[in-house]
Amino acid sequence: MNQHSDQKDLILGVDIGGTKVAVGLVDSGGQILTQARQPMLANGTAEAALEAVTGAIDSLLSSGARAGIQSIGICSPGPLDPRTGVVLNPPNLPCWRNFPLAEKIAAKYRVPVKVDNDANAAALAETRWGAARGYRYVFYTCIGTGIGTGIVLDGRIYHGRTGAAGEGGHLSIDYRGPVCGCGKRGCIEALAAGPAIGARARSKLAAESSRHSIILDLAKGNVAAVTSEMVGQAYGAGDPLAKEILGETVELLAVWLGNIVDVLDPDVIVMGGGVAAMLNPFFDRIKTLLPRWCVNPRAAEIPLLMAHYGADAGIAGGAALCAQEPL
């Protein structure tokens, strides 16, 4: 497509993480036209971190392109206030405490700026342009190192009273379970995210040292080096232990999604992130298990879809925050 034909409609999507800033120009159809990334300075001063963000933006924008940008949407780690664009106290961005990110970026670039957390923004991108397009009641989850979730109702992110709604990864399904990073016990994040899958594999391998597994081959015989990625690779190679571990993860996710369905009654569930990609072959199994964990008699009708945006979900999500309301 001709990048300059839609120049006036371009949105700048910015994805801020603990280690990197990714920026991209996104058109009105959700296509990322060009992108760049730079390191994030998360442990220095607030101003140095802001300069890392503006440096990444400037690296993408020629003076000509800047004139065509209608708005800037930013995904930032939370907690934050999406109404004011103030970043409150994210654990992996210690540089920012009550930092007025939207205000600072708007002052420099003189366009409207919106800020939200990555899962909320990615949920909106999937609703506007991706797997959940055309659905009214969307539940989105990104399962990777953690579990983030977002809720979009009638085309709008559901933020709740303080902007903190949608933290579905910290819904506990076992109050006696392992302690989560958030301090609660038995959160689905502590049971089914990547690190939990790796930990489950390590404990099984340690307990059954006589049992051969491709997982151990991938870790060069070192149980302590086993990761969730190795479990996924071993499953792809037909390893029975890997299948068992992922099967248990799927059971846990079915319990969790059963609760989500009974609270929200969504008309679609979208799953993104590295672990979700690894579990894609099990989506039918999750759907089969769901009615066992729901009072909703029509739970099995809900489509369970893989997210459209992969590693670029943050850029697309940032842009979706600023996109015009669908007609």
DOPA-450384 format. One line per 3 residues: number of its first residue (from 1); for each residue x, y, z of N, C-alpha, C. Coordinates in steps of 0.05 Angstrom, whole numbers, plus 5000, padded with zeros to 4 digits. Atoms other than C-alpha are relative to their C-alpha. Layout:
NUM = X,Y,Z,X,Y,Z,X,Y,Z  ... .
END
This chain:
1 = 5017,4976,5000,5000,5000,5000,5018,5025,5000  4985,4975,5000,5023,5072,4990,4999,5013,5027  4999,4990,4972,5046,5095,5058,4991,5029,5002 .
4 = 5006,4972,4997,5036,5168,5041,4971,5007,4994  5028,4994,5007,4964,5163,5016,4983,5003,5025  5016,4998,4976,4939,5153,5087,5015,5015,5022 .
7 = 4982,4988,4981,4991,5197,5120,4984,5015,5022  5015,4985,4980,4938,5240,5154,4986,4983,5021  5014,5018,4982,4907,5179,5186,5018,4984,5018 .
10 = 4981,5017,4986,4970,5150,5217,4999,5006,5030  4998,4998,4971,4974,5136,5291,5027,4988,5008  4975,5011,4990,5039,5125,5329,4993,4983,5024 .
13 = 5004,5019,4977,5035,5063,5373,5027,4996,5014  4975,5003,4984,5087,5059,5429,4996,4979,5021  5001,5023,4981,5101,4996,5470,5024,5002,5018 .
16 = 4978,4997,4981,5141,5009,5533,5002,4976,5018  4995,5023,4982,5171,4949,5569,5022,5006,5019  4979,4996,4980,5221,4940,5625,5027,5002,4987 .
19 = 4974,5000,5013,5278,4931,5574,5000,5014,4973  5000,4988,5027,5255,4961,5508,4976,5018,4996  5023,4983,5010,5212,5014,5474,4998,4993,4971 .
22 = 5006,5005,5029,5180,4993,5408,4980,5020,4991  5018,4980,5011,5146,5044,5364,4993,4992,4972  5008,5006,5027,5107,5037,5300,4979,5019,4990 .
25 = 5021,4984,5013,5066,5076,5250,4978,4981,4991  5022,5018,5005,4997,5045,5245,4978,5015,4984  5021,4987,5016,4944,5060,5192,4973,4995,5012 .
28 = 5027,5001,4989,4869,5065,5202,4988,4972,4999  5010,5028,5001,4861,4991,5185,5015,4982,5019  4985,5016,4981,4909,4968,5240,5025,4987,4989 .
31 = 4975,5011,5011,4967,4952,5194,5024,5017,5009  4976,4987,4991,5036,4968,5222,5018,5004,4975  4986,4994,5025,5072,5004,5165,5030,5000,5004 .
34 = 4971,4999,4994,5141,5014,5197,5003,5001,5030  4996,5000,4971,5171,5004,5265,5029,5001,5007  4972,4998,4990,5234,5013,5307,4999,4994,5030 .
37 = 4998,5005,4971,5258,4994,5377,5026,5010,5011  4976,4991,4986,5308,5020,5427,4999,4990,5028  5001,5008,4972,5330,5001,5497,4985,5019,5018 .
40 = 5014,4983,4980,5288,5027,5555,5019,5002,5024  4984,4995,4976,5324,5058,5615,4982,5000,5024  5021,5003,4980,5280,5031,5670,5009,5007,5028 .
43 = 4990,4997,4972,5325,5041,5730,5014,5026,5006  4987,4974,4996,5351,5112,5721,4980,5021,5010  5018,4978,4992,5317,5179,5729,4975,4999,4982 .
46 = 5025,4999,5015,5246,5193,5706,5005,5013,4973  4995,4985,5025,5273,5242,5653,5016,4983,4981  4984,5017,5018,5324,5192,5626,4982,4979,4987 .
49 = 5019,5020,5011,5268,5141,5617,4982,5013,4979  5016,4986,5019,5225,5193,5582,5016,5005,4974  4983,4996,5023,5284,5209,5536,5003,4975,4983 .
52 = 4998,5026,5015,5289,5135,5518,4975,4997,4983  5025,5002,5015,5216,5138,5496,5000,5019,4977  5001,4979,5021,5221,5203,5457,5022,4994,4979 .
55 = 4979,5007,5019,5287,5179,5426,4990,4978,4981  5010,5021,5017,5252,5117,5400,4979,5011,4980  5019,4988,5017,5195,5159,5373,5014,5016,4978 .
58 = 4986,4983,5019,5242,5208,5340,5016,4984,4979  4985,5016,5019,5282,5152,5308,4982,4990,4977  5019,5010,5020,5219,5132,5270,4989,5023,4983 .
61 = 5014,4978,5013,5193,5201,5252,5019,5018,4986  4987,4978,5014,5223,5243,5198,4983,5025,5005  5016,4976,4996,5200,5315,5202,4975,5000,4984 .
64 = 5024,5001,5017,5152,5301,5145,4979,4982,5013  5019,5019,4988,5121,5241,5180,4987,5012,5024  5011,4989,4975,5112,5280,5244,4975,5016,4995 .
67 = 5024,4983,5007,5063,5327,5210,4976,4983,4995  5023,5017,5006,5019,5268,5191,4989,4984,5023  5009,5016,4977,5013,5237,5260,4977,5014,5013 .
70 = 5023,4987,4988,4944,5250,5287,4998,4996,5030  5001,5006,4972,4954,5219,5356,5021,4979,5007  4981,5020,4990,5000,5176,5399,4987,4984,5022 .
73 = 5011,5018,4980,4977,5115,5438,5023,4984,5012  4977,5012,4986,5023,5085,5490,4990,4977,5018  5003,5022,4981,5023,5017,5524,5023,5002,5020 .
76 = 4980,4999,4979,5058,5021,5591,4994,4980,5021  5007,5017,4977,5065,4973,5648,4984,5015,5021  5016,4988,4979,5015,4987,5703,5012,4993,5027 .
79 = 5024,4984,5001,4990,5006,5751,5003,5028,4989  5001,4973,5011,4971,5070,5716,4970,5009,5000  5027,4989,5001,4910,5115,5710,4995,5006,4970 .
82 = 5004,4995,5029,4884,5110,5638,4985,5026,4994  5015,4976,5004,4840,5171,5648,5018,5025,4998  4981,4977,4999,4898,5218,5664,5026,4995,4985 .
85 = 4974,5006,5013,4956,5181,5631,5023,5001,5019  4979,5000,4980,4994,5180,5697,5009,4971,5006  4989,5026,4993,5040,5120,5708,5005,5001,5031 .
88 = 5000,4999,4970,5033,5103,5783,5026,4988,5012  4976,5012,4987,5085,5053,5808,5005,4972,4989  4996,5027,5011,5100,4995,5760,5026,4987,5011 .
91 = 4977,5014,4989,5147,4943,5790,5024,4999,4981  4977,5003,5019,5188,4936,5726,5007,5027,4986  4991,4973,5008,5193,5012,5714,5004,5017,5025 .
94 = 4996,4985,4975,5221,5037,5780,5006,5029,4996  4994,4972,5006,5241,5102,5745,4976,5018,5002  5024,4983,5001,5169,5126,5743,4982,4995,5024 .
97 = 5019,5001,4978,5127,5141,5804,4982,5024,4998  5019,4978,5005,5064,5182,5793,5010,5019,4978  4987,4985,5022,5095,5204,5727,4979,5006,4979 .
100 = 5021,4992,5019,5049,5244,5680,5009,4995,4971  4989,5008,5026,5070,5206,5617,4985,5013,4977  5016,4989,5022,5012,5228,5572,5005,5030,4996 .
103 = 4996,4971,5001,5021,5301,5590,5028,5007,4989  4973,4995,5010,5096,5299,5577,5003,4995,4970  4998,5007,5029,5090,5265,5509,4983,5020,4984 .
106 = 5018,4981,5015,5032,5311,5488,5014,5027,4998  4987,4974,5001,5073,5373,5506,5022,5000,4979  4978,5001,5020,5131,5350,5462,4990,4998,4972 .
109 = 5008,5006,5028,5093,5326,5401,4974,5014,4992  5024,4983,5005,5030,5370,5406,4978,4985,4985  5023,5015,5009,4980,5315,5390,4988,4986,5024 .
112 = 5012,5014,4978,4930,5278,5433,5015,4974,5007  4986,5024,4991,4961,5221,5474,4982,4985,5019  5015,5017,4981,4928,5162,5508,5020,4978,5010 .
115 = 4983,5020,4987,4961,5113,5556,4982,4978,5013  5014,5021,4986,4937,5045,5580,5019,4976,5003  4983,5023,4997,4965,4978,5602,4999,4982,4975 .
118 = 4997,5014,5025,4988,4929,5549,4977,4980,4994  5022,5020,5005,4933,4876,5559,4974,5014,4992  5024,4985,5008,4877,4927,5556,5002,5009,4971 .
121 = 4996,4989,5027,4906,4959,5494,5000,4978,4979  5000,5022,5020,4919,4892,5459,4972,4989,4996  5028,5009,5002,4847,4871,5475,4985,5018,4980 .
124 = 5014,4981,5018,4823,4934,5439,5010,4997,4971  4990,5004,5027,4869,4922,5379,4988,4975,4988  5013,5025,5010,4841,4851,5372,4971,5005,4993 .
127 = 5029,4994,5005,4770,4879,5376,4997,5018,4975  5002,4982,5022,4782,4935,5326,5008,4988,4973  4987,5008,5025,4825,4900,5275,5007,4970,4999 .
130 = 4989,5027,4999,4841,4829,5296,4980,4977,5003  5016,5025,4998,4811,4762,5317,4972,5005,5011  5026,4995,4987,4754,4793,5357,4983,5021,4985 .
133 = 5015,4980,5016,4730,4840,5302,4971,4990,4996  5028,5007,5004,4654,4841,5300,4986,4989,5025  5012,5010,4974,4644,4815,5372,4995,5023,5019 .
136 = 5008,4978,4982,4611,4857,5426,5012,4997,5028  4991,5005,4972,4635,4824,5491,5025,4983,4999  4975,5012,5006,4708,4808,5486,5017,4996,5025 .
139 = 4980,5005,4979,4754,4774,5536,5025,4991,4986  4974,5005,5012,4827,4775,5517,5020,4993,5021  4978,5006,4982,4886,4742,5551,5025,4996,4985 .
142 = 4973,5004,5010,4960,4745,5537,5014,4982,5020  4986,5019,4981,4995,4684,5568,5028,4997,4991  4972,5002,5006,5070,4688,5569,5015,4998,5026 .
145 = 4986,5000,4975,5117,4704,5626,4981,5005,5023  5022,4996,4982,5055,4729,5662,4974,4994,4986  5026,5002,5014,4981,4729,5647,4986,5027,5003 .
148 = 5015,4974,5000,4950,4795,5627,4973,4995,4987  5027,5002,5012,4877,4804,5609,4988,5027,4995  5015,4975,5006,4832,4857,5579,4971,4993,4993 .
151 = 5028,5004,5005,4757,4864,5574,4990,5024,4983  5010,4978,5018,4725,4903,5516,4970,4994,4997  5030,5002,5002,4649,4914,5519,4990,5022,4981 .
154 = 5011,4981,5020,4614,4946,5459,5022,5019,4990  4979,4984,5012,4680,4970,5431,5016,5018,5019  4985,4983,4980,4706,5002,5496,5013,4982,5021 .
157 = 4987,5014,4978,4756,4977,5547,4984,5004,5025  5013,4998,4974,4723,4962,5613,5021,5005,5021  4979,4992,4981,4765,4999,5664,4992,4998,5029 .
160 = 5009,5001,4972,4722,4995,5727,5002,5028,5012  5002,4975,4986,4719,5049,5780,5026,5016,5000  4975,4986,4997,4793,5065,5787,5019,4996,4977 .
163 = 4983,5006,5022,4820,5041,5721,5015,4973,5003  4985,5024,4994,4845,4976,5752,4986,4974,4993  5015,5025,5007,4793,4927,5724,5015,4984,4980 .
166 = 4988,5017,5021,4812,4869,5680,5025,4985,5009  4976,5014,4992,4867,4839,5723,4993,4970,5004  5008,5027,4998,4843,4769,5707,5022,4980,5006 .
169 = 4978,5018,4994,4912,4738,5713,5004,4996,5030  4997,5002,4971,4907,4750,5788,4974,4991,5013  5024,5013,4989,4841,4713,5797,5010,4973,5011 .
172 = 4990,5025,4987,4857,4657,5847,4981,4977,4995  5016,5024,5002,4833,4587,5832,5008,4979,5021  4992,5018,4978,4867,4556,5893,5012,5017,5023 .
175 = 4991,4982,4979,4871,4596,5957,5022,4989,5017  4977,5012,4986,4922,4547,5985,5023,4996,4981  4980,5005,5021,4963,4548,5921,5026,5016,5004 .
178 = 4975,4986,4998,5032,4577,5908,4996,5030,5001  5002,4970,4998,5045,4650,5924,5008,5012,4974  4995,4985,5025,5040,4694,5863,5018,5024,5005 .
181 = 4984,4975,4998,5086,4753,5849,4984,5023,5012  5017,4978,4990,5027,4797,5868,4996,4998,5030  5004,5004,4971,5026,4768,5939,4976,4982,5007 .
184 = 5023,5018,4995,4961,4728,5932,5008,4971,4995  4995,5029,5005,4958,4652,5931,4983,4990,4978  5016,5016,5020,4937,4608,5873,4990,5016,4977 .
187 = 5008,4985,5025,4930,4662,5819,5006,4983,4976  4996,5015,5025,4924,4632,5750,5028,5006,4989  4973,4994,5009,4989,4669,5733,5021,4983,5013 .
190 = 4980,5017,4985,5026,4630,5787,4997,4971,4993  5005,5028,5006,4997,4565,5761,5004,4992,4970  5002,5007,5028,4995,4569,5685,5017,5018,4981 .
193 = 4982,4984,5017,5043,4624,5659,5025,4984,4994  4976,5014,5009,5109,4605,5627,5018,4990,5023  4983,5009,4978,5150,4603,5692,4988,4977,5016 .
196 = 5013,5022,4985,5098,4558,5725,5002,4974,4984  4998,5024,5017,5100,4509,5666,5029,4989,5003  4973,5009,4997,5176,4507,5671,5005,4987,5028 .
199 = 4996,5011,4972,5173,4496,5747,4987,4973,5002  5014,5026,4999,5122,4439,5738,5017,4979,4986  4983,5019,5014,5168,4406,5688,5024,4993,5017 .
202 = 4976,5006,4984,5229,4412,5734,4993,4982,5023  5007,5016,4976,5192,4383,5794,4993,4971,4991  5006,5027,5009,5166,4324,5753,5026,4985,4992 .
205 = 4975,5012,5008,5235,4310,5724,5017,4992,5024  4985,5005,4975,5267,4314,5793,4987,4976,5015  5014,5021,4985,5214,4268,5823,5001,4973,4986 .
208 = 5000,5025,5016,5218,4216,5766,5026,4999,4984  4974,4997,5013,5292,4217,5752,5007,4977,4981  4995,5023,5018,5290,4149,5718,4985,5003,4973 .
211 = 5017,4997,5024,5239,4174,5666,5014,5016,4979  4987,4984,5021,5270,4195,5601,4980,5019,4987  5017,4980,5014,5243,4258,5568,5018,5017,4982 .
214 = 4986,4982,5019,5263,4300,5508,5005,5027,5014  4996,4974,4986,5255,4360,5555,5028,5001,5012  4974,5001,4987,5317,4337,5593,5023,5001,4979 .
217 = 4980,4998,5022,5355,4327,5527,5004,5029,4992  4998,4973,5008,5339,4398,5508,5015,5017,5020  4986,4985,4978,5365,4422,5576,5028,4989,5004 .
220 = 4974,5012,4998,5429,4381,5564,5004,4986,5027  4999,5016,4976,5413,4338,5624,4998,5016,5026  5001,4983,4976,5407,4397,5672,4972,5008,5007 .
223 = 5028,4995,4993,5339,4397,5706,4995,5029,5006  5004,4972,4992,5350,4467,5734,4998,5019,4976  5000,4983,5024,5357,4494,5663,4974,4998,4984 .
226 = 5024,5005,5015,5289,4470,5640,4981,5024,4999  5018,4977,5003,5242,4524,5613,4974,4991,4986  5026,5006,5013,5170,4526,5587,5004,4997,4970 .
229 = 4995,5002,5029,5198,4536,5516,5009,4971,4993  4991,5028,5005,5233,4468,5522,4977,4980,5002  5023,5018,4998,5168,4436,5544,4984,5001,4973 .
232 = 5014,4997,5026,5135,4464,5481,5014,4986,4977  4985,5014,5021,5191,4439,5436,4997,4970,5003  5002,5029,4996,5188,4370,5468,4973,4990,4993 .
235 = 5027,5008,5008,5113,4367,5459,4998,4997,4970  5000,5001,5030,5123,4383,5385,5013,4975,4989  4985,5023,5008,5170,4324,5382,4987,4974,5010 .
238 = 5015,5023,4991,5118,4277,5413,5007,4989,5027  4992,5009,4973,5145,4274,5484,4976,4996,5019  5023,5004,4983,5095,4242,5532,4999,5017,5025 .
241 = 4999,4983,4976,5118,4281,5594,4991,5028,4993  5008,4973,5008,5111,4347,5557,4970,5001,4995  5029,5000,5005,5041,4327,5535,4985,5000,5027 .
244 = 5012,5001,4973,5024,4311,5608,5000,5027,5013  4997,4974,4987,5050,4378,5633,4982,5021,4987  5018,4981,5013,5013,4418,5580,4971,4993,5004 .
247 = 5027,5009,4994,4951,4377,5592,4990,5010,5027  5007,4990,4973,4952,4396,5666,4996,5031,4999  5003,4971,5003,4962,4469,5646,4973,5007,4988 .
250 = 5026,4996,5014,4901,4465,5601,4977,4996,5020  5020,5004,4980,4860,4437,5659,4997,5024,5018  5001,4976,4983,4879,4496,5703,4988,5024,4985 .
253 = 5011,4978,5016,4863,4545,5647,4970,4997,4996  5029,5005,5003,4795,4512,5637,4984,5008,5025  5012,4992,4974,4778,4522,5711,4997,5031,5000 .
256 = 4999,4971,5000,4799,4595,5705,4980,5012,4980  5018,4989,5021,4762,4608,5640,4971,4995,5006  5028,5006,4991,4700,4575,5669,4990,5023,5018 .
259 = 5007,4978,4982,4700,4629,5723,4995,5026,4983  5003,4976,5017,4711,4683,5670,4974,5000,4985  5025,5002,5015,4653,4658,5629,4976,5005,5018 .
262 = 5023,4996,4982,4606,4656,5689,4998,5029,5009  5001,4972,4992,4624,4727,5708,4993,5018,4976  5002,4982,5023,4627,4759,5638,4981,4992,4978 .
265 = 5015,5011,5023,4589,4714,5590,5009,5013,4974  4991,4987,5024,4634,4738,5533,4990,4986,4975  5008,5014,5025,4617,4723,5460,5025,4992,4984 .
268 = 4975,5011,5011,4691,4709,5444,5022,5001,5021  4976,5000,4983,4755,4691,5481,5023,4999,4981  4976,4998,5017,4820,4712,5448,5025,4995,5017 .
271 = 4976,5006,4985,4887,4684,5471,5025,5007,4983  4975,4993,5013,4955,4713,5454,5023,4994,5018  4976,5004,4984,5026,4708,5478,5013,4973,4994 .
274 = 4984,5024,5007,5080,4654,5473,4989,4974,5010  5011,5025,4989,5048,4604,5519,4974,4993,4986  5025,5006,5015,4980,4611,5484,5006,4987,4973 .
277 = 4992,5012,5026,5015,4596,5418,5008,4971,5004  4992,5027,4994,5045,4534,5450,4976,4982,5006  5023,5015,4993,4977,4513,5475,4978,4999,4978 .
280 = 5020,4999,5021,4941,4526,5409,4989,4972,4993  5011,5027,5007,4936,4450,5394,4979,4990,5021  5018,5009,4979,4897,4444,5460,4974,5017,5002 .
283 = 5024,4982,4998,4844,4498,5446,4974,4984,5000  5025,5016,5000,4792,4445,5429,4996,4986,5026  5002,5013,4973,4808,4409,5494,4989,5019,5021 .
286 = 5010,4980,4981,4796,4473,5533,4970,5004,4996  5029,4997,5005,4729,4482,5499,4984,4976,5009  5013,5024,4991,4711,4410,5515,4997,5000,5031 .
289 = 5001,5000,4970,4728,4420,5589,4983,5022,5011  5012,4976,4989,4695,4488,5596,4972,4995,5013  5026,5004,4987,4623,4464,5609,5001,4987,5027 .
292 = 4996,5013,4974,4649,4423,5668,5005,5021,5022  4992,4979,4981,4673,4488,5700,4982,5025,4998  5018,4977,5003,4614,4533,5682,4972,4992,5009 .
295 = 5029,5005,4997,4542,4540,5704,4986,5009,4975  5012,4990,5025,4530,4575,5637,4997,4976,4981  5005,5024,5017,4497,4520,5595,5010,5002,4971 .
298 = 4992,4996,5028,4521,4551,5530,5029,5008,4997  4971,4993,5000,4595,4559,5547,5014,4988,4976  4986,5013,5022,4616,4511,5492,4996,5014,4974 .
301 = 5004,4985,5025,4589,4559,5440,5020,5022,4995  4982,4977,5002,4641,4612,5455,5025,4994,4984  4975,5005,5015,4696,4615,5402,5024,5006,5017 .
304 = 4975,4996,4987,4766,4608,5430,5021,5004,4978  4984,4993,5024,4812,4643,5380,5028,5009,5007  4973,4990,4997,4886,4656,5373,5001,5029,4991 .
307 = 4998,4971,5005,4904,4730,5374,5012,5004,4972  4990,4992,5026,4918,4764,5307,5028,5012,5003  4975,4987,4996,4975,4806,5334,5018,4984,5018 .
310 = 4981,5015,4983,5036,4769,5360,5018,5019,5015  4981,4983,4985,5099,4805,5383,4995,5030,4997  5006,4971,5004,5072,4871,5355,4974,5009,5014 .
313 = 5026,4994,4987,5010,4870,5400,5001,5027,5015  4997,4975,4986,5037,4929,5440,4998,5025,4982  5002,4978,5019,5046,4974,5380,4972,5003,4990 .
316 = 5028,4999,5009,4978,4956,5352,4981,5009,5022  5016,4993,4977,4948,4963,5421,5001,5030,5006  4997,4971,4995,4976,5033,5431,4984,5015,4979 .
319 = 5015,4986,5021,4948,5054,5364,4970,4997,5003  5029,5004,4997,4880,5023,5379,4988,5018,5020  5010,4982,4979,4874,5068,5440,4991,5027,4987 .
322 = 5005,4974,5013,4872,5128,5392,4983,4997,4975  5015,5003,5025,4834,5098,5333,4972,5011,5003  5027,4990,4999,4768,5129,5315,4981,4978,5007 .
325 = 5020,5020,4994,4707,5094,5342,4989,4987,4974  5011,5013,5025,4682,5042,5292,4972,5011,4994  5026,4990,5008,4621,5064,5253,4978,4981,5008 .
END
